[in-house]
Amino acid sequence: MFELAIWWDWLSLGVRWLHVITAIAWIGSSFYFIAMDLGLRQVPHLPPGAYGEEWQVHGGGFYHIQKYLVAPENMPEHLTWFKWESYSTWLSGAALLMIVYWAGGELYLIDATKTDLVLWQGIAISAASLTVGWLVYNALCKSGLSERPTLLMVLLFTLLVAMGWGYTQVFTGRAMMLHLGAFTATIMTANVFFIIIPNQRIVVADLQAGRKPDPKYGKIAKLRSTHNNYLTLPVVFLMLSNHYPLAFGTQHNWIIAALVFLMGVTIRHYFNTVHARAGNPRWTWVATTLLFLAIILLSMAPLSQSDYDAEEARALTPREQVFASAEGFEDVQDIVLGRCSMCHSREPGWPGIAHAPKNVLLETPSEIAAHAREIFLQAGVSEAMPPANVSWMEPEERAAIAAWYRTAAN
């Protein structure tokens, strides 16, 4: 049974790698097309229906690009569709969510100090929230607010902040950040799947039938594409945040997430303005820096003593009871307390570490038992922890950890 933990960890890495690769492809194409679209020049002698053109140089060659606001007069023989980058990113992200936060829900998903939910209820909230988010957002877009894009963006921001607060009432801080990123990414991919691509298909069908396409479909798709452009950078931050407890391991994490969305707006506004040759709004960098400083200050706010007490008083789950009662646990507890807890504690004693790495606390029997799999993988069958073996964990101690986990797992 213990080999399953190793196979499962490699599966997680494989799916995570796939997710990163497809995300790079999607974000890269999205950023490129937005930059190219904003840089188009309206010059004389463009073909009928063409809005603008752009000359670019890359890889030793020159590229001449022309854009049609609606469609060209005739359907081209070859047409490249940019959609699978988005779909693959979402599908791989959904698989990773299931592997890490659903299958590992007792550890990563539900915060037992906040709510009294069983695992299946947490998974149901996780899945349902992603669908509800898209339905609410799509209803807002179709309510006539598309004619007032600034107000629509404010309402979207309000929805995201509300979801961040709601997630943190149920989930761990790590899961809150990840789910808010998944919530936003679901909106982005649904924009592509349900709005942008179908509208483009309508235009193509009209061309093939010899009809003049309605420009409204392009206008609708452009609005959703613009939303995706401003949401991309916050999603990247939220997906990376689970490696940094200073971002998620605080009661202010939902406020930090809200400020990250504002940072995404200021950064994208700068580049969009520059690409459109409409100026150089340096104020956006000042605003971004101030927002980031505010995030740092929020991360320094100490947790209340009640948060510590709630964790210390928490009863062991059935899974934790298995590991806490397995042969060798007392020896492993001594090893972890001696080699790991100087960093993985409520008040880390290692210089330069303000919060426990990944917010993993290893001070009590329940905490050690809860993180049995991670201790096994990081310090039992590998030498990843302690970093550079700074606390001098001996080979015999690593063997004791591995033997304890295998006994409990079997």
N, C-alpha and C positions, 0 to 999 in steps of 0.2 A: 504493500500500500504506500510506503513512504516514497517509492519511485514516482508516484503520481504527482507529488509536489514538484519534482524536477521537470517532468514532462509539461505540467501545467504552466510552470514559469517560462519555459521555452515557447510554449504556445502563445503566452501573453506577449513575449518579446517579438515573436514573428508577426502577430497581428498589429502590434504597436508600430513596427517598422513599416508594414504595409500602409498603415494609417498615415504615417509621416510622409511616405513617398507620394501617396495620392494627394495629400493636403498640399504638398509643395507644388504639384502639378496644377491643382485647382487655383491656389492663391497666385501662383506665377502667371497663369493665363488671365486671371481676373485683373491683377494689377497692370499687366501689359496692355490689355484692351482698354482699360480706363485711361491710362496714360496716353495711349495712341488716340483715343477718341477726343480727349481734351486738347491734343496737339494738332488736330486737323486744321488745315488752312483752306480758306475759300479763295480760290484763284481762278482766273479766266480760263475758258476753254475746257471746263470739266464736261464729262459726258452728261447727257440728259438724266436728271434725277439724282445726280451725285451731289453730295453735300460738301465734301472737302477731300483733300488729299494730304499725304504725308510721305516724305522721303526719309528713309532710315538706312543706316549702314551697320552691318554686323557680320563678323566672321569672314571678312574680306569681300563681301558682296553688298550690293545696293538693292533696296526694296522700295517699290513704288506702290503705295496703298491708297485706295479710294473707298470712301464710305457712302452708302446710299441710305438715306433716312428711312425710306420705306422698302424699296426693292428696285433692282435694275429692270429695264424694259423686258428682258428675256431671261429665262431661267438658265444659269450656267450649267455646264455639263458636270462639273465636279463641285461639290459643296461640303466643306468640313464643318461638322457640328461639334461644339464644345459643350459636352454635357456629362460624359462619363467620368471626368475628373471629379465633378461634384458628387455624382452618385457613389463612386467608389470610396470617396472620403467619408461620406456619411455611413455607408454600409460597414466599412472597416471600423469606424468609430463606434457604431452600435454594437458590433461584435466585441470590441474591447471593453465597452461599458458592461456587457453581460459577463465577460470573463473576470473582470476585476471587481466591479461593484455589485453585481448580482450574485455570482457564485461565491464571492468573498464578502457578502453583505453583512455578516455578523461582526466583521472587523472594520470594514471600510464604509459601509452605507449608513446604517442606523446608529444614531447616538442614543444609547439607553438612558443617559442622564437627562435627555430632553423629552423623550416620548416613550410610551409603552406600546411599541408596535412589534409584531412578529415579522420575520423576514419577508414573507410573501406580501404582506401589506406594504412594506417599504418598496419592494420591487414594483408593485402595482402603482404606487404614487410616482415612482421614477418613470415608468413607461407612460402613464396617463398624462403626466405634466408636459411631456414633449409634444403630445398630440394637441392638448388643450392650448398650448402656447401658439401653435400655428393657426388654429381655428380663430382665436381672438385677434391675432395680428392680421390675418387675411380679411376678417370682417371689418376691421378698422380701415384697411386699404380700399375696400369696396364700398365704404359708407359715404363716399364723396369727399373724403379728406385727401384724396390724391391731388385735388386742386389746391390744397394748402399743405405742401410738402413739409414745411418747417414745423407746423403744428403736429403733423403726423409723426415726425421724428421725435418730438417731445413726448408724445403719447407712447411711442415705442420704448423710449428710454424709461418712462414711468413703469411700463409693464415689466421691463427687465429688472428694475430695482425692486419692484414688488415681488417678483419671482425669487430674487436673491434672498430677500428677507424671509419669504415663505420656506425656501429650502433649508435655511439655517435653523428653522424651528423644529425640523425633523431629522435632518441628516447631519453627519459629521461635517466639520469645516472643509475637509478635503473633498467630500462628496458634493457639498454645496457648490464649490467653485467649478468642479467638473460638470455637474448637472446644468449649471447656468451656461457654461460653454456649449454643452450638448443642446440645450434649449435654443440657444441662438443659432447654432449650426443647423438645427432642424428647420428653423425658419428660412435660413439661407438656401438649403438644398430644396426645400419645398417650393421656394420661389422659382428655382430652376425647373423643377419637375412639373409643377402644376400651372405655372404662369408663363415663364420666359420661353421654354421650348414649345409648348402648345401654341402660343401666339406666333412663334416663328413658323410653325407648321401650317398655320392658317394662311400666312402670307405666301409661303411656298405653294400651297394648293391653289391659291388664287392665280399666281403666276402661271402654273401649269395649265390652268383652265382658261387662260387668256383674260382673266378679270383684273381690274385695277385693285391692288390691295388697299385696305383701309388703314390709314396711318395710326389709328388709335391703338392698334395692337403693339406697334413699336413703341409708342409712348408709355403704355402700361409696363411693358417689359423693361424699358429704360429706368423707370422709377424703382422697380424691384431690384434691378442690377445696382443702382446707386445705393440702396439700403445695404445690399450685400457688401459693397465696397467699404462702407463705414463700419460695418460690424466685424470685418475680418480680423483686424489687429486685436481687439478685445478677446475674440475667441482663441487666438493663439496664446495670449497671456493666460487665460483661464485654463487652457489645456496643459500649460507648463507649470501652473501654480502648485500642483500636487507634489512637486519636488521641493517646495519652499514653505515651511511652516510659518514663516513670518507673514506670509500672505493669507494663509487659510486658518492658522491656529490661534485665532483671536475672536472675541465676541463681536468685533467690528468688521469681520470679513465681508459681510454683505455690503457695507459702506465702501470698503476697499474695492470691491467688484464694481460698484457704481462709478467710482472715480476712474477706474480703468476704462470704462466705456466712454467717459468724457475725454480721456487721453487719446483714445482711438479716433475720436472726432477731430481733435485739434491736430493730430499728426496727419491724418488723411486730408484735412482741409489745406494744410500747408502744401503737401505734394500735389493735390488736385489743382490748387491755384497756380503753382509753378508750372505744371504741365500744360495748363491752359494759357500760359504766358500772360496771366492777368495780374502779376505782381509778385512780391516776395514777402508774405505776411510773417515776419519774424516774431511777432507777438505770440504766435502759436507755440513757439518753443519756450517762451517765458511761461505761458499758461501750462504747458505740459510739464515743465520742471516744477512749478508750484504744486500741481496735482500729485506728482510723484513724491514730493517732499511731504505732502499731507498724508499720503499712504504710508510712508516710513514712520511718521509720528503716530499714526493710528496703530501700527504694528507694535509699537513700544508700550502701548497701554497694557498694564499687567492684568492677568486674569484674576477674577475675584476669588476669594478663599472658598466661596460656596462651590465654585466649579471644581476645585481640588477635592473638597470634602465629598462631593457627589461621586467622583470617580473612585475615591478610596473606599467608600461605603458600598460600592456596587457589588452585588452577589455574582458569583461565577456562573457562567452559562454552562449547559451540559457539556459542550465541547471543551470549554476551559477546564471543567472538572476532570475530564479524562486526562488532559496533559498535566494538571496539577497533582494528580494522584498516581501518575505513572512512575515506575521505578527510575530512580536517578534524578527526580525533580529537585530534591533538596540540594544535590551537588550542583546542578545546573543553575539554580537560583543563586548560589554562592558565586559561581563563575560570572554570571551576568551582573550581579551587584558589584563585583570587584573589577570587571573588565569593561563594562558597558554603561553603567548608570552615571558615571561622571559627566556624560553627555546626554544620555536619555533619561533625564530627570526634570522635575518641575523647576528646579533652580540649578542649571548645569554648572559644574565646577571647572570645565575646561575653558581656558582663556579664548575669548572671541566668539563663543557660542552663547547666544542669548536665549534661544529656544531649542528644545529637543529636536534633532534632525527628523524631518518628516512628521513631527509631532508624536513620535513613538516614545512612550514613557515605559521604562522598565524598572520600576521601583517596588511594586507590590506583586504578590503571587498571581493575582488575576491579570495584571498587565503582562507579566512574563508568559503566562499560559495563553493569553489572547494573541500574542505575537509569536507563538511557537513556530509556525511555518517560516516566518521571516528570519527568526534566530537560526533555524536549521539551515536555511539557504544561504544566509549572509555570513554566518560564523561556523556552521557545522560542516557542510560539504564544500564550502568555498572559503577563501580568506579575504572576502570583501570587507568584512568588519572584524575588529576595529580598523579604521583607515590607517594604512601603513603599519598596522599592528602596534600602534603607539602605546597600548596598555599591556603589551607583551602576553597576549593569549597563547598558551602553550598548545602543542599538537595534541597532548593528552586531554586538554580541556575541550578542544574542538571535537575530539572523538567522543567525549562524554555527552556533548550536546547532540551529536548525530545519533548516538545509541539511545538516548532518552526519547528523541522524536520518533525514531523507528519503533521503539517499544509501544509508545502511545498510539501511533498511526496504525499499527497492526492489531 
